[in-house]
């Protein structure tokens, strides 16, 4: 399906993961820029961006889970 055909009655759901959360911040900021450009380009469609959830196979106080906590709104 071509996303240019989507309209106001359609929804795009973007669900991020934790695979790259431990990578350098330059890569993460690049993703933020690309996401912003994507949302501006396809503003004729509803877009939902899902928060990154904590990794269940790591301790709550692991570096990855602490970074996730700091990168998502409370």
mmJSON file of the N, C-alpha and C atoms, coordinates in Angstrom:
{"data_MODEL":{"atom_site":{
"group_PDB":["ATOM","ATOM","ATOM","ATOM","ATOM","ATOM","ATOM","ATOM","ATOM","ATOM","ATOM","ATOM","ATOM","ATOM","ATOM","ATOM","ATOM","ATOM","ATOM","ATOM","ATOM","ATOM","ATOM","ATOM","ATOM","ATOM","ATOM","ATOM","ATOM","ATOM","ATOM","ATOM","ATOM","ATOM","ATOM","ATOM","ATOM","ATOM","ATOM","ATOM","ATOM","ATOM","ATOM","ATOM","ATOM","ATOM","ATOM","ATOM","ATOM","ATOM","ATOM","ATOM","ATOM","ATOM","ATOM","ATOM","ATOM","ATOM","ATOM","ATOM","ATOM","ATOM","ATOM","ATOM","ATOM","ATOM","ATOM","ATOM","ATOM","ATOM","ATOM","ATOM","ATOM","ATOM","ATOM","ATOM","ATOM","ATOM","ATOM","ATOM","ATOM","ATOM","ATOM","ATOM","ATOM","ATOM","ATOM","ATOM","ATOM","ATOM","ATOM","ATOM","ATOM","ATOM","ATOM","ATOM","ATOM","ATOM","ATOM","ATOM","ATOM","ATOM","ATOM","ATOM","ATOM","ATOM","ATOM","ATOM","ATOM","ATOM","ATOM","ATOM","ATOM","ATOM","ATOM","ATOM","ATOM","ATOM","ATOM","ATOM","ATOM","ATOM","ATOM","ATOM","ATOM","ATOM","ATOM","ATOM","ATOM","ATOM","ATOM","ATOM","ATOM","ATOM","ATOM","ATOM","ATOM","ATOM","ATOM","ATOM","ATOM","ATOM","ATOM","ATOM","ATOM","ATOM","ATOM","ATOM","ATOM","ATOM","ATOM","ATOM","ATOM","ATOM","ATOM","ATOM","ATOM","ATOM","ATOM","ATOM","ATOM","ATOM","ATOM","ATOM","ATOM","ATOM","ATOM","ATOM","ATOM","ATOM","ATOM","ATOM","ATOM","ATOM","ATOM","ATOM","ATOM","ATOM","ATOM","ATOM","ATOM","ATOM","ATOM","ATOM","ATOM","ATOM","ATOM","ATOM","ATOM","ATOM","ATOM","ATOM","ATOM","ATOM","ATOM","ATOM","ATOM","ATOM","ATOM","ATOM","ATOM","ATOM","ATOM","ATOM","ATOM","ATOM","ATOM","ATOM","ATOM","ATOM","ATOM","ATOM","ATOM","ATOM","ATOM","ATOM","ATOM","ATOM","ATOM","ATOM","ATOM","ATOM"],
"id":[1,2,3,4,5,6,7,8,9,10,11,12,13,14,15,16,17,18,19,20,21,22,23,24,25,26,27,28,29,30,31,32,33,34,35,36,37,38,39,40,41,42,43,44,45,46,47,48,49,50,51,52,53,54,55,56,57,58,59,60,61,62,63,64,65,66,67,68,69,70,71,72,73,74,75,76,77,78,79,80,81,82,83,84,85,86,87,88,89,90,91,92,93,94,95,96,97,98,99,100,101,102,103,104,105,106,107,108,109,110,111,112,113,114,115,116,117,118,119,120,121,122,123,124,125,126,127,128,129,130,131,132,133,134,135,136,137,138,139,140,141,142,143,144,145,146,147,148,149,150,151,152,153,154,155,156,157,158,159,160,161,162,163,164,165,166,167,168,169,170,171,172,173,174,175,176,177,178,179,180,181,182,183,184,185,186,187,188,189,190,191,192,193,194,195,196,197,198,199,200,201,202,203,204,205,206,207,208,209,210,211,212,213,214,215,216,217,218,219,220,221,222],
"type_symbol":["N","C","C","N","C","C","N","C","C","N","C","C","N","C","C","N","C","C","N","C","C","N","C","C","N","C","C","N","C","C","N","C","C","N","C","C","N","C","C","N","C","C","N","C","C","N","C","C","N","C","C","N","C","C","N","C","C","N","C","C","N","C","C","N","C","C","N","C","C","N","C","C","N","C","C","N","C","C","N","C","C","N","C","C","N","C","C","N","C","C","N","C","C","N","C","C","N","C","C","N","C","C","N","C","C","N","C","C","N","C","C","N","C","C","N","C","C","N","C","C","N","C","C","N","C","C","N","C","C","N","C","C","N","C","C","N","C","C","N","C","C","N","C","C","N","C","C","N","C","C","N","C","C","N","C","C","N","C","C","N","C","C","N","C","C","N","C","C","N","C","C","N","C","C","N","C","C","N","C","C","N","C","C","N","C","C","N","C","C","N","C","C","N","C","C","N","C","C","N","C","C","N","C","C","N","C","C","N","C","C","N","C","C","N","C","C","N","C","C","N","C","C"],
"label_atom_id":["N","CA","C","N","CA","C","N","CA","C","N","CA","C","N","CA","C","N","CA","C","N","CA","C","N","CA","C","N","CA","C","N","CA","C","N","CA","C","N","CA","C","N","CA","C","N","CA","C","N","CA","C","N","CA","C","N","CA","C","N","CA","C","N","CA","C","N","CA","C","N","CA","C","N","CA","C","N","CA","C","N","CA","C","N","CA","C","N","CA","C","N","CA","C","N","CA","C","N","CA","C","N","CA","C","N","CA","C","N","CA","C","N","CA","C","N","CA","C","N","CA","C","N","CA","C","N","CA","C","N","CA","C","N","CA","C","N","CA","C","N","CA","C","N","CA","C","N","CA","C","N","CA","C","N","CA","C","N","CA","C","N","CA","C","N","CA","C","N","CA","C","N","CA","C","N","CA","C","N","CA","C","N","CA","C","N","CA","C","N","CA","C","N","CA","C","N","CA","C","N","CA","C","N","CA","C","N","CA","C","N","CA","C","N","CA","C","N","CA","C","N","CA","C","N","CA","C","N","CA","C","N","CA","C","N","CA","C","N","CA","C","N","CA","C","N","CA","C","N","CA","C","N","CA","C","N","CA","C"],
"label_alt_id":[null,null,null,null,null,null,null,null,null,null,null,null,null,null,null,null,null,null,null,null,null,null,null,null,null,null,null,null,null,null,null,null,null,null,null,null,null,null,null,null,null,null,null,null,null,null,null,null,null,null,null,null,null,null,null,null,null,null,null,null,null,null,null,null,null,null,null,null,null,null,null,null,null,null,null,null,null,null,null,null,null,null,null,null,null,null,null,null,null,null,null,null,null,null,null,null,null,null,null,null,null,null,null,null,null,null,null,null,null,null,null,null,null,null,null,null,null,null,null,null,null,null,null,null,null,null,null,null,null,null,null,null,null,null,null,null,null,null,null,null,null,null,null,null,null,null,null,null,null,null,null,null,null,null,null,null,null,null,null,null,null,null,null,null,null,null,null,null,null,null,null,null,null,null,null,null,null,null,null,null,null,null,null,null,null,null,null,null,null,null,null,null,null,null,null,null,null,null,null,null,null,null,null,null,null,null,null,null,null,null,null,null,null,null,null,null,null,null,null,null,null,null],
"label_comp_id":["UNK","UNK","UNK","UNK","UNK","UNK","UNK","UNK","UNK","UNK","UNK","UNK","UNK","UNK","UNK","UNK","UNK","UNK","UNK","UNK","UNK","UNK","UNK","UNK","UNK","UNK","UNK","UNK","UNK","UNK","UNK","UNK","UNK","UNK","UNK","UNK","UNK","UNK","UNK","UNK","UNK","UNK","UNK","UNK","UNK","UNK","UNK","UNK","UNK","UNK","UNK","UNK","UNK","UNK","UNK","UNK","UNK","UNK","UNK","UNK","UNK","UNK","UNK","UNK","UNK","UNK","UNK","UNK","UNK","UNK","UNK","UNK","UNK","UNK","UNK","UNK","UNK","UNK","UNK","UNK","UNK","UNK","UNK","UNK","UNK","UNK","UNK","UNK","UNK","UNK","UNK","UNK","UNK","UNK","UNK","UNK","UNK","UNK","UNK","UNK","UNK","UNK","UNK","UNK","UNK","UNK","UNK","UNK","UNK","UNK","UNK","UNK","UNK","UNK","UNK","UNK","UNK","UNK","UNK","UNK","UNK","UNK","UNK","UNK","UNK","UNK","UNK","UNK","UNK","UNK","UNK","UNK","UNK","UNK","UNK","UNK","UNK","UNK","UNK","UNK","UNK","UNK","UNK","UNK","UNK","UNK","UNK","UNK","UNK","UNK","UNK","UNK","UNK","UNK","UNK","UNK","UNK","UNK","UNK","UNK","UNK","UNK","UNK","UNK","UNK","UNK","UNK","UNK","UNK","UNK","UNK","UNK","UNK","UNK","UNK","UNK","UNK","UNK","UNK","UNK","UNK","UNK","UNK","UNK","UNK","UNK","UNK","UNK","UNK","UNK","UNK","UNK","UNK","UNK","UNK","UNK","UNK","UNK","UNK","UNK","UNK","UNK","UNK","UNK","UNK","UNK","UNK","UNK","UNK","UNK","UNK","UNK","UNK","UNK","UNK","UNK","UNK","UNK","UNK","UNK","UNK","UNK"],
"label_asym_id":["A","A","A","A","A","A","A","A","A","A","A","A","A","A","A","A","A","A","A","A","A","A","A","A","A","A","A","A","A","A","A","A","A","A","A","A","A","A","A","A","A","A","A","A","A","A","A","A","A","A","A","A","A","A","A","A","A","A","A","A","A","A","A","A","A","A","A","A","A","A","A","A","A","A","A","A","A","A","A","A","A","A","A","A","A","A","A","A","A","A","A","A","A","A","A","A","A","A","A","A","A","A","A","A","A","A","A","A","A","A","A","A","A","A","A","A","A","A","A","A","A","A","A","A","A","A","A","A","A","A","A","A","A","A","A","A","A","A","A","A","A","A","A","A","A","A","A","A","A","A","A","A","A","A","A","A","A","A","A","A","A","A","A","A","A","A","A","A","A","A","A","A","A","A","A","A","A","A","A","A","A","A","A","A","A","A","A","A","A","A","A","A","A","A","A","A","A","A","A","A","A","A","A","A","A","A","A","A","A","A","A","A","A","A","A","A","A","A","A","A","A","A"],
"label_entity_id":["1","1","1","1","1","1","1","1","1","1","1","1","1","1","1","1","1","1","1","1","1","1","1","1","1","1","1","1","1","1","1","1","1","1","1","1","1","1","1","1","1","1","1","1","1","1","1","1","1","1","1","1","1","1","1","1","1","1","1","1","1","1","1","1","1","1","1","1","1","1","1","1","1","1","1","1","1","1","1","1","1","1","1","1","1","1","1","1","1","1","1","1","1","1","1","1","1","1","1","1","1","1","1","1","1","1","1","1","1","1","1","1","1","1","1","1","1","1","1","1","1","1","1","1","1","1","1","1","1","1","1","1","1","1","1","1","1","1","1","1","1","1","1","1","1","1","1","1","1","1","1","1","1","1","1","1","1","1","1","1","1","1","1","1","1","1","1","1","1","1","1","1","1","1","1","1","1","1","1","1","1","1","1","1","1","1","1","1","1","1","1","1","1","1","1","1","1","1","1","1","1","1","1","1","1","1","1","1","1","1","1","1","1","1","1","1","1","1","1","1","1","1"],
"label_seq_id":[1,1,1,2,2,2,3,3,3,4,4,4,5,5,5,6,6,6,7,7,7,8,8,8,9,9,9,10,10,10,11,11,11,12,12,12,13,13,13,14,14,14,15,15,15,16,16,16,17,17,17,18,18,18,19,19,19,20,20,20,21,21,21,22,22,22,23,23,23,24,24,24,25,25,25,26,26,26,27,27,27,28,28,28,29,29,29,30,30,30,31,31,31,32,32,32,33,33,33,34,34,34,35,35,35,36,36,36,37,37,37,38,38,38,39,39,39,40,40,40,41,41,41,42,42,42,43,43,43,44,44,44,45,45,45,46,46,46,47,47,47,48,48,48,49,49,49,50,50,50,51,51,51,52,52,52,53,53,53,54,54,54,55,55,55,56,56,56,57,57,57,58,58,58,59,59,59,60,60,60,61,61,61,62,62,62,63,63,63,64,64,64,65,65,65,66,66,66,67,67,67,68,68,68,69,69,69,70,70,70,71,71,71,72,72,72,73,73,73,74,74,74],
"pdbx_PDB_ins_code":[null,null,null,null,null,null,null,null,null,null,null,null,null,null,null,null,null,null,null,null,null,null,null,null,null,null,null,null,null,null,null,null,null,null,null,null,null,null,null,null,null,null,null,null,null,null,null,null,null,null,null,null,null,null,null,null,null,null,null,null,null,null,null,null,null,null,null,null,null,null,null,null,null,null,null,null,null,null,null,null,null,null,null,null,null,null,null,null,null,null,null,null,null,null,null,null,null,null,null,null,null,null,null,null,null,null,null,null,null,null,null,null,null,null,null,null,null,null,null,null,null,null,null,null,null,null,null,null,null,null,null,null,null,null,null,null,null,null,null,null,null,null,null,null,null,null,null,null,null,null,null,null,null,null,null,null,null,null,null,null,null,null,null,null,null,null,null,null,null,null,null,null,null,null,null,null,null,null,null,null,null,null,null,null,null,null,null,null,null,null,null,null,null,null,null,null,null,null,null,null,null,null,null,null,null,null,null,null,null,null,null,null,null,null,null,null,null,null,null,null,null,null],
"Cartn_x":[0.835,0.0,0.881,0.59,1.326,0.795,1.666,1.172,0.708,1.03,0.514,-1.0,-1.546,-2.991,-3.745,-3.038,-3.697,-4.26,-5.346,-5.988,-6.323,-7.212,-7.569,-8.253,-8.826,-9.485,-8.52,-7.268,-6.264,-5.332,-4.632,-3.694,-2.402,-1.282,0.034,0.525,0.905,1.423,2.915,3.718,5.166,5.523,6.056,6.394,7.896,8.593,10.043,10.455,11.715,12.242,13.465,14.024,15.173,16.506,16.518,17.772,18.864,18.516,19.527,19.595,18.909,18.873,20.248,21.105,22.438,23.453,23.048,23.986,24.23,25.122,25.479,24.312,24.349,23.24,23.099,24.177,24.092,23.124,23.218,22.314,20.872,20.654,19.3,18.738,19.545,19.031,18.707,19.451,19.143,17.796,17.48,16.182,15.082,15.296,14.296,14.022,15.069,14.917,14.137,14.49,13.782,12.313,12.017,10.626,9.854,10.467,9.817,9.518,10.475,10.27,9.17,9.135,8.1,6.717,6.592,5.294,4.858,5.806,5.473,5.043,5.705,5.391,4.022,3.671,2.411,1.404,1.285,0.389,-1.083,-1.392,-2.779,-3.317,-2.479,-2.846,-2.553,-3.355,-3.119,-1.898,-0.952,0.267,0.375,0.532,0.697,2.104,2.867,4.208,4.131,4.433,4.334,5.637,5.536,6.733,7.503,8.807,9.641,9.412,9.101,8.87,10.179,10.207,11.387,11.644,12.901,13.292,13.061,12.223,11.84,12.934,13.897,14.944,16.157,16.07,17.134,16.588,17.468,17.06,16.482,15.597,14.979,16.008,17.126,18.149,19.3,19.073,20.107,20.293,21.449,21.754,20.706,20.337,19.353,18.014,17.511,16.22,16.259,17.388,17.521,17.496,18.138,18.108,16.704,15.979,14.6,13.772,13.959,13.227,13.503,14.726,15.081,14.669,14.397,14.08,12.587,11.768,10.322,9.695,8.606,7.953,7.304,7.241,6.593,5.107],
"Cartn_y":[-1.179,0.0,1.244,2.164,3.416,4.37,4.874,5.711,7.083,7.448,8.702,8.647,7.445,7.268,7.359,7.391,7.441,8.827,8.879,10.154,10.287,11.219,11.54,10.387,9.44,8.311,7.161,7.286,6.245,6.597,5.577,5.772,5.023,5.676,5.042,4.937,3.734,3.527,3.224,4.015,3.821,3.325,2.105,1.484,1.246,2.005,1.883,0.755,0.383,-0.682,-0.242,-1.163,-0.838,-1.266,-1.814,-2.335,-1.292,-0.045,0.988,2.006,1.769,2.765,2.994,1.989,2.135,2.725,2.998,3.54,5.024,5.601,6.998,7.945,9.091,10.049,10.686,10.727,11.295,10.48,9.166,8.302,8.51,8.621,8.816,10.152,11.214,12.519,12.512,11.736,11.604,10.947,9.971,9.308,10.298,11.136,12.14,13.1,13.498,14.404,13.717,12.467,11.733,11.541,11.255,11.086,12.395,13.502,14.803,15.103,14.856,15.086,14.18,12.937,11.998,12.5,12.946,13.425,14.7,15.559,16.769,16.434,15.459,15.083,14.419,13.573,12.828,13.373,14.696,15.32,15.185,14.549,14.3,13.027,12.34,11.069,11.142,10.464,10.383,9.516,10.014,9.27,9.14,7.918,7.643,7.096,7.736,7.264,6.685,5.398,4.682,4.834,5.081,5.171,3.854,3.958,2.773,2.194,0.923,0.301,-0.226,-0.393,-0.956,-2.374,-2.739,-4.082,-5.012,-6.014,-6.905,-7.908,-8.127,-9.106,-8.479,-7.187,-6.514,-6.004,-5.751,-5.196,-3.793,-3.394,-2.061,-0.945,-1.176,-0.142,-0.333,-1.129,-1.308,-0.003,0.155,1.37,1.605,0.546,0.672,1.156,0.535,0.938,2.34,2.734,4.101,5.106,4.785,5.677,5.785,4.692,4.718,5.641,5.548,6.405,7.872,8.205,9.601,10.095,9.185,9.605,9.694,9.269,9.315,10.262,10.935,11.865,11.117,11.756,11.146,11.36],
"Cartn_z":[0.0,0.0,0.0,-0.865,-0.95,0.119,0.988,2.078,1.602,0.375,-0.163,-0.354,-0.425,-0.595,0.726,1.839,3.13,3.391,4.143,4.44,5.906,6.214,7.602,8.341,7.637,8.286,8.564,8.122,8.317,9.463,9.971,11.077,10.769,11.012,10.945,12.383,12.817,14.169,14.062,14.75,14.776,16.165,16.225,17.498,17.533,18.371,18.468,19.391,19.292,20.126,20.88,21.638,22.489,21.891,20.692,20.124,20.015,19.722,19.509,20.633,21.729,22.802,23.407,23.406,23.981,23.024,21.793,20.804,21.059,20.292,20.547,20.288,20.931,20.864,19.493,18.698,17.354,16.504,16.595,15.845,16.295,17.598,18.12,17.692,17.684,17.273,15.785,15.001,13.576,13.357,14.19,14.104,14.442,15.444,15.821,14.668,13.989,12.845,11.727,11.435,10.37,10.717,11.989,12.412,12.263,12.619,12.485,11.022,10.15,8.716,8.165,8.602,8.176,8.586,9.829,10.316,9.595,9.246,8.498,7.072,6.471,5.096,4.987,5.956,5.9,6.914,6.966,7.928,7.56,6.435,6.046,6.701,7.452,8.082,9.578,10.373,11.811,12.066,12.863,13.178,14.692,15.151,16.576,16.78,17.651,17.986,19.399,19.516,20.787,21.557,22.846,23.698,23.684,23.878,24.012,25.405,25.461,26.763,27.341,28.661,29.308,28.81,28.776,28.383,29.565,29.384,30.48,30.841,29.934,30.235,30.924,31.261,31.994,33.323,34.252,35.541,35.345,36.245,36.143,36.183,36.895,37.008,36.017,34.973,33.943,33.17,32.542,31.775,30.686,29.98,28.899,29.433,30.497,31.048,31.645,32.216,32.733,31.587,30.459,29.292,28.723,28.692,28.202,29.091,30.382,31.312,31.107,30.687,30.454,29.065,28.156,26.783,26.508,27.478,27.279,28.289,27.887,28.823,29.981,31.145,32.318,32.303],
"occupancy":[1.0,1.0,1.0,1.0,1.0,1.0,1.0,1.0,1.0,1.0,1.0,1.0,1.0,1.0,1.0,1.0,1.0,1.0,1.0,1.0,1.0,1.0,1.0,1.0,1.0,1.0,1.0,1.0,1.0,1.0,1.0,1.0,1.0,1.0,1.0,1.0,1.0,1.0,1.0,1.0,1.0,1.0,1.0,1.0,1.0,1.0,1.0,1.0,1.0,1.0,1.0,1.0,1.0,1.0,1.0,1.0,1.0,1.0,1.0,1.0,1.0,1.0,1.0,1.0,1.0,1.0,1.0,1.0,1.0,1.0,1.0,1.0,1.0,1.0,1.0,1.0,1.0,1.0,1.0,1.0,1.0,1.0,1.0,1.0,1.0,1.0,1.0,1.0,1.0,1.0,1.0,1.0,1.0,1.0,1.0,1.0,1.0,1.0,1.0,1.0,1.0,1.0,1.0,1.0,1.0,1.0,1.0,1.0,1.0,1.0,1.0,1.0,1.0,1.0,1.0,1.0,1.0,1.0,1.0,1.0,1.0,1.0,1.0,1.0,1.0,1.0,1.0,1.0,1.0,1.0,1.0,1.0,1.0,1.0,1.0,1.0,1.0,1.0,1.0,1.0,1.0,1.0,1.0,1.0,1.0,1.0,1.0,1.0,1.0,1.0,1.0,1.0,1.0,1.0,1.0,1.0,1.0,1.0,1.0,1.0,1.0,1.0,1.0,1.0,1.0,1.0,1.0,1.0,1.0,1.0,1.0,1.0,1.0,1.0,1.0,1.0,1.0,1.0,1.0,1.0,1.0,1.0,1.0,1.0,1.0,1.0,1.0,1.0,1.0,1.0,1.0,1.0,1.0,1.0,1.0,1.0,1.0,1.0,1.0,1.0,1.0,1.0,1.0,1.0,1.0,1.0,1.0,1.0,1.0,1.0,1.0,1.0,1.0,1.0,1.0,1.0,1.0,1.0,1.0,1.0,1.0,1.0],
"B_iso_or_equiv":[0.0,0.0,0.0,0.0,0.0,0.0,0.0,0.0,0.0,0.0,0.0,0.0,0.0,0.0,0.0,0.0,0.0,0.0,0.0,0.0,0.0,0.0,0.0,0.0,0.0,0.0,0.0,0.0,0.0,0.0,0.0,0.0,0.0,0.0,0.0,0.0,0.0,0.0,0.0,0.0,0.0,0.0,0.0,0.0,0.0,0.0,0.0,0.0,0.0,0.0,0.0,0.0,0.0,0.0,0.0,0.0,0.0,0.0,0.0,0.0,0.0,0.0,0.0,0.0,0.0,0.0,0.0,0.0,0.0,0.0,0.0,0.0,0.0,0.0,0.0,0.0,0.0,0.0,0.0,0.0,0.0,0.0,0.0,0.0,0.0,0.0,0.0,0.0,0.0,0.0,0.0,0.0,0.0,0.0,0.0,0.0,0.0,0.0,0.0,0.0,0.0,0.0,0.0,0.0,0.0,0.0,0.0,0.0,0.0,0.0,0.0,0.0,0.0,0.0,0.0,0.0,0.0,0.0,0.0,0.0,0.0,0.0,0.0,0.0,0.0,0.0,0.0,0.0,0.0,0.0,0.0,0.0,0.0,0.0,0.0,0.0,0.0,0.0,0.0,0.0,0.0,0.0,0.0,0.0,0.0,0.0,0.0,0.0,0.0,0.0,0.0,0.0,0.0,0.0,0.0,0.0,0.0,0.0,0.0,0.0,0.0,0.0,0.0,0.0,0.0,0.0,0.0,0.0,0.0,0.0,0.0,0.0,0.0,0.0,0.0,0.0,0.0,0.0,0.0,0.0,0.0,0.0,0.0,0.0,0.0,0.0,0.0,0.0,0.0,0.0,0.0,0.0,0.0,0.0,0.0,0.0,0.0,0.0,0.0,0.0,0.0,0.0,0.0,0.0,0.0,0.0,0.0,0.0,0.0,0.0,0.0,0.0,0.0,0.0,0.0,0.0,0.0,0.0,0.0,0.0,0.0,0.0],
"pdbx_formal_charge":[null,null,null,null,null,null,null,null,null,null,null,null,null,null,null,null,null,null,null,null,null,null,null,null,null,null,null,null,null,null,null,null,null,null,null,null,null,null,null,null,null,null,null,null,null,null,null,null,null,null,null,null,null,null,null,null,null,null,null,null,null,null,null,null,null,null,null,null,null,null,null,null,null,null,null,null,null,null,null,null,null,null,null,null,null,null,null,null,null,null,null,null,null,null,null,null,null,null,null,null,null,null,null,null,null,null,null,null,null,null,null,null,null,null,null,null,null,null,null,null,null,null,null,null,null,null,null,null,null,null,null,null,null,null,null,null,null,null,null,null,null,null,null,null,null,null,null,null,null,null,null,null,null,null,null,null,null,null,null,null,null,null,null,null,null,null,null,null,null,null,null,null,null,null,null,null,null,null,null,null,null,null,null,null,null,null,null,null,null,null,null,null,null,null,null,null,null,null,null,null,null,null,null,null,null,null,null,null,null,null,null,null,null,null,null,null,null,null,null,null,null,null],
"auth_seq_id":[1,1,1,2,2,2,3,3,3,4,4,4,5,5,5,6,6,6,7,7,7,8,8,8,9,9,9,10,10,10,11,11,11,12,12,12,13,13,13,14,14,14,15,15,15,16,16,16,17,17,17,18,18,18,19,19,19,20,20,20,21,21,21,22,22,22,23,23,23,24,24,24,25,25,25,26,26,26,27,27,27,28,28,28,29,29,29,30,30,30,31,31,31,32,32,32,33,33,33,34,34,34,35,35,35,36,36,36,37,37,37,38,38,38,39,39,39,40,40,40,41,41,41,42,42,42,43,43,43,44,44,44,45,45,45,46,46,46,47,47,47,48,48,48,49,49,49,50,50,50,51,51,51,52,52,52,53,53,53,54,54,54,55,55,55,56,56,56,57,57,57,58,58,58,59,59,59,60,60,60,61,61,61,62,62,62,63,63,63,64,64,64,65,65,65,66,66,66,67,67,67,68,68,68,69,69,69,70,70,70,71,71,71,72,72,72,73,73,73,74,74,74],
"auth_comp_id":["UNK","UNK","UNK","UNK","UNK","UNK","UNK","UNK","UNK","UNK","UNK","UNK","UNK","UNK","UNK","UNK","UNK","UNK","UNK","UNK","UNK","UNK","UNK","UNK","UNK","UNK","UNK","UNK","UNK","UNK","UNK","UNK","UNK","UNK","UNK","UNK","UNK","UNK","UNK","UNK","UNK","UNK","UNK","UNK","UNK","UNK","UNK","UNK","UNK","UNK","UNK","UNK","UNK","UNK","UNK","UNK","UNK","UNK","UNK","UNK","UNK","UNK","UNK","UNK","UNK","UNK","UNK","UNK","UNK","UNK","UNK","UNK","UNK","UNK","UNK","UNK","UNK","UNK","UNK","UNK","UNK","UNK","UNK","UNK","UNK","UNK","UNK","UNK","UNK","UNK","UNK","UNK","UNK","UNK","UNK","UNK","UNK","UNK","UNK","UNK","UNK","UNK","UNK","UNK","UNK","UNK","UNK","UNK","UNK","UNK","UNK","UNK","UNK","UNK","UNK","UNK","UNK","UNK","UNK","UNK","UNK","UNK","UNK","UNK","UNK","UNK","UNK","UNK","UNK","UNK","UNK","UNK","UNK","UNK","UNK","UNK","UNK","UNK","UNK","UNK","UNK","UNK","UNK","UNK","UNK","UNK","UNK","UNK","UNK","UNK","UNK","UNK","UNK","UNK","UNK","UNK","UNK","UNK","UNK","UNK","UNK","UNK","UNK","UNK","UNK","UNK","UNK","UNK","UNK","UNK","UNK","UNK","UNK","UNK","UNK","UNK","UNK","UNK","UNK","UNK","UNK","UNK","UNK","UNK","UNK","UNK","UNK","UNK","UNK","UNK","UNK","UNK","UNK","UNK","UNK","UNK","UNK","UNK","UNK","UNK","UNK","UNK","UNK","UNK","UNK","UNK","UNK","UNK","UNK","UNK","UNK","UNK","UNK","UNK","UNK","UNK","UNK","UNK","UNK","UNK","UNK","UNK"],
"auth_asym_id":["A","A","A","A","A","A","A","A","A","A","A","A","A","A","A","A","A","A","A","A","A","A","A","A","A","A","A","A","A","A","A","A","A","A","A","A","A","A","A","A","A","A","A","A","A","A","A","A","A","A","A","A","A","A","A","A","A","A","A","A","A","A","A","A","A","A","A","A","A","A","A","A","A","A","A","A","A","A","A","A","A","A","A","A","A","A","A","A","A","A","A","A","A","A","A","A","A","A","A","A","A","A","A","A","A","A","A","A","A","A","A","A","A","A","A","A","A","A","A","A","A","A","A","A","A","A","A","A","A","A","A","A","A","A","A","A","A","A","A","A","A","A","A","A","A","A","A","A","A","A","A","A","A","A","A","A","A","A","A","A","A","A","A","A","A","A","A","A","A","A","A","A","A","A","A","A","A","A","A","A","A","A","A","A","A","A","A","A","A","A","A","A","A","A","A","A","A","A","A","A","A","A","A","A","A","A","A","A","A","A","A","A","A","A","A","A","A","A","A","A","A","A"],
"auth_atom_id":["N","CA","C","N","CA","C","N","CA","C","N","CA","C","N","CA","C","N","CA","C","N","CA","C","N","CA","C","N","CA","C","N","CA","C","N","CA","C","N","CA","C","N","CA","C","N","CA","C","N","CA","C","N","CA","C","N","CA","C","N","CA","C","N","CA","C","N","CA","C","N","CA","C","N","CA","C","N","CA","C","N","CA","C","N","CA","C","N","CA","C","N","CA","C","N","CA","C","N","CA","C","N","CA","C","N","CA","C","N","CA","C","N","CA","C","N","CA","C","N","CA","C","N","CA","C","N","CA","C","N","CA","C","N","CA","C","N","CA","C","N","CA","C","N","CA","C","N","CA","C","N","CA","C","N","CA","C","N","CA","C","N","CA","C","N","CA","C","N","CA","C","N","CA","C","N","CA","C","N","CA","C","N","CA","C","N","CA","C","N","CA","C","N","CA","C","N","CA","C","N","CA","C","N","CA","C","N","CA","C","N","CA","C","N","CA","C","N","CA","C","N","CA","C","N","CA","C","N","CA","C","N","CA","C","N","CA","C","N","CA","C","N","CA","C","N","CA","C","N","CA","C","N","CA","C","N","CA","C"],
"pdbx_PDB_model_num":[1,1,1,1,1,1,1,1,1,1,1,1,1,1,1,1,1,1,1,1,1,1,1,1,1,1,1,1,1,1,1,1,1,1,1,1,1,1,1,1,1,1,1,1,1,1,1,1,1,1,1,1,1,1,1,1,1,1,1,1,1,1,1,1,1,1,1,1,1,1,1,1,1,1,1,1,1,1,1,1,1,1,1,1,1,1,1,1,1,1,1,1,1,1,1,1,1,1,1,1,1,1,1,1,1,1,1,1,1,1,1,1,1,1,1,1,1,1,1,1,1,1,1,1,1,1,1,1,1,1,1,1,1,1,1,1,1,1,1,1,1,1,1,1,1,1,1,1,1,1,1,1,1,1,1,1,1,1,1,1,1,1,1,1,1,1,1,1,1,1,1,1,1,1,1,1,1,1,1,1,1,1,1,1,1,1,1,1,1,1,1,1,1,1,1,1,1,1,1,1,1,1,1,1,1,1,1,1,1,1,1,1,1,1,1,1,1,1,1,1,1,1]
}}}
